[in-house]
Amino acid sequence: MVTREFIHPNVSRSGLNRCLQRHDVGRLTDLQPTAGKSGHKPFKVYEPGYLHVNVKYLPQMPDEDHRRYL
């Protein structure tokens, strides 16, 4: 759909597939990053009794005089 809308309105599925294979991007799994490195970091280890608080500021509305948080 994206190709038809932005690049060429009369492209066929087989023509698009041949073009992608010609440029070595015919398989979506080949384009995805490998699972070697995860984007998540482990939680930091704290001593017992430590409290971690995340604060999320909410958008200030026009009728409010101060910011709210969650």
C-alpha positions as protocol buffer text, in pm:
chain_id: "A"
residue {
  index: 1
  type: MET
  ca { x: 0 y: 0 z: 0 }
}
residue {
  index: 2
  type: VAL
  ca { x: 281 y: 242 z: 85 }
}
residue {
  index: 3
  type: THR
  ca { x: 452 y: 179 z: -248 }
}
residue {
  index: 4
  type: ARG
  ca { x: 130 y: 236 z: -438 }
}
residue {
  index: 5
  type: GLU
  ca { x: 50 y: 555 z: -251 }
}
residue {
  index: 6
  type: PHE
  ca { x: 392 y: 723 z: -244 }
}
residue {
  index: 7
  type: ILE
  ca { x: 610 y: 570 z: -517 }
}
residue {
  index: 8
  type: HIS
  ca { x: 413 y: 418 z: -806 }
}
residue {
  index: 9
  type: PRO
  ca { x: 34 y: 370 z: -816 }
}
residue {
  index: 10
  type: ASN
  ca { x: 39 y: 81 z: -1068 }
}
residue {
  index: 11
  type: VAL
  ca { x: 303 y: -143 z: -909 }
}
residue {
  index: 12
  type: SER
  ca { x: 219 y: -512 z: -880 }
}
residue {
  index: 13
  type: ARG
  ca { x: 304 y: -736 z: -586 }
}
residue {
  index: 14
  type: SER
  ca { x: 529 y: -954 z: -798 }
}
residue {
  index: 15
  type: GLY
  ca { x: 710 y: -652 z: -946 }
}
residue {
  index: 16
  type: LEU
  ca { x: 769 y: -509 z: -600 }
}
residue {
  index: 17
  type: ASN
  ca { x: 895 y: -848 z: -478 }
}
residue {
  index: 18
  type: ARG
  ca { x: 1140 y: -876 z: -768 }
}
residue {
  index: 19
  type: CYS
  ca { x: 1269 y: -524 z: -699 }
}
residue {
  index: 20
  type: LEU
  ca { x: 1320 y: -598 z: -328 }
}
residue {
  index: 21
  type: GLN
  ca { x: 1499 y: -927 z: -405 }
}
residue {
  index: 22
  type: ARG
  ca { x: 1724 y: -749 z: -653 }
}
residue {
  index: 23
  type: HIS
  ca { x: 1839 y: -515 z: -375 }
}
residue {
  index: 24
  type: ASP
  ca { x: 1876 y: -799 z: -120 }
}
residue {
  index: 25
  type: VAL
  ca { x: 1587 y: -690 z: 101 }
}
residue {
  index: 26
  type: GLY
  ca { x: 1334 y: -948 z: -10 }
}
residue {
  index: 27
  type: ARG
  ca { x: 1287 y: -1096 z: 339 }
}
residue {
  index: 28
  type: LEU
  ca { x: 1168 y: -889 z: 631 }
}
residue {
  index: 29
  type: THR
  ca { x: 1349 y: -1113 z: 881 }
}
residue {
  index: 30
  type: ASP
  ca { x: 1681 y: -1022 z: 716 }
}
residue {
  index: 31
  type: LEU
  ca { x: 1619 y: -653 z: 792 }
}
residue {
  index: 32
  type: GLN
  ca { x: 1538 y: -701 z: 1160 }
}
residue {
  index: 33
  type: PRO
  ca { x: 1827 y: -671 z: 1407 }
}
residue {
  index: 34
  type: THR
  ca { x: 1970 y: -987 z: 1552 }
}
residue {
  index: 35
  type: ALA
  ca { x: 1879 y: -1092 z: 1903 }
}
residue {
  index: 36
  type: GLY
  ca { x: 2242 y: -1066 z: 2015 }
}
residue {
  index: 37
  type: LYS
  ca { x: 2201 y: -751 z: 2222 }
}
residue {
  index: 38
  type: SER
  ca { x: 1887 y: -667 z: 2413 }
}
residue {
  index: 39
  type: GLY
  ca { x: 1773 y: -306 z: 2445 }
}
residue {
  index: 40
  type: HIS
  ca { x: 1671 y: -359 z: 2807 }
}
residue {
  index: 41
  type: LYS
  ca { x: 1903 y: -312 z: 3099 }
}
residue {
  index: 42
  type: PRO
  ca { x: 1859 y: -509 z: 3422 }
}
residue {
  index: 43
  type: PHE
  ca { x: 1737 y: -330 z: 3731 }
}
residue {
  index: 44
  type: LYS
  ca { x: 2007 y: -180 z: 3947 }
}
residue {
  index: 45
  type: VAL
  ca { x: 2055 y: -367 z: 4274 }
}
residue {
  index: 46
  type: TYR
  ca { x: 1988 y: -147 z: 4578 }
}
residue {
  index: 47
  type: GLU
  ca { x: 2022 y: -219 z: 4946 }
}
residue {
  index: 48
  type: PRO
  ca { x: 1701 y: -306 z: 5134 }
}
residue {
  index: 49
  type: GLY
  ca { x: 1505 y: -1 z: 5244 }
}
residue {
  index: 50
  type: TYR
  ca { x: 1585 y: 207 z: 4935 }
}
residue {
  index: 51
  type: LEU
  ca { x: 1278 y: 352 z: 4764 }
}
residue {
  index: 52
  type: HIS
  ca { x: 1289 y: 445 z: 4397 }
}
residue {
  index: 53
  type: VAL
  ca { x: 1021 y: 689 z: 4274 }
}
residue {
  index: 54
  type: ASN
  ca { x: 952 y: 781 z: 3912 }
}
residue {
  index: 55
  type: VAL
  ca { x: 769 y: 1110 z: 3854 }
}
residue {
  index: 56
  type: LYS
  ca { x: 569 y: 1177 z: 3538 }
}
residue {
  index: 57
  type: TYR
  ca { x: 464 y: 1536 z: 3481 }
}
residue {
  index: 58
  type: LEU
  ca { x: 121 y: 1573 z: 3326 }
}
residue {
  index: 59
  type: PRO
  ca { x: 51 y: 1844 z: 3069 }
}
residue {
  index: 60
  type: GLN
  ca { x: -57 y: 2175 z: 3218 }
}
residue {
  index: 61
  type: MET
  ca { x: -410 y: 2265 z: 3117 }
}
residue {
  index: 62
  type: PRO
  ca { x: -503 y: 2626 z: 3033 }
}
residue {
  index: 63
  type: ASP
  ca { x: -724 y: 2664 z: 3340 }
}
residue {
  index: 64
  type: GLU
  ca { x: -453 y: 2541 z: 3584 }
}
residue {
  index: 65
  type: ASP
  ca { x: -190 y: 2758 z: 3748 }
}
residue {
  index: 66
  type: HIS
  ca { x: 61 y: 2478 z: 3828 }
}
residue {
  index: 67
  type: ARG
  ca { x: 175 y: 2149 z: 3681 }
}
residue {
  index: 68
  type: ARG
  ca { x: 38 y: 1820 z: 3805 }
}
residue {
  index: 69
  type: TYR
  ca { x: 233 y: 1499 z: 3830 }
}
residue {
  index: 70
  type: LEU
  ca { x: 165 y: 1129 z: 3853 }
}
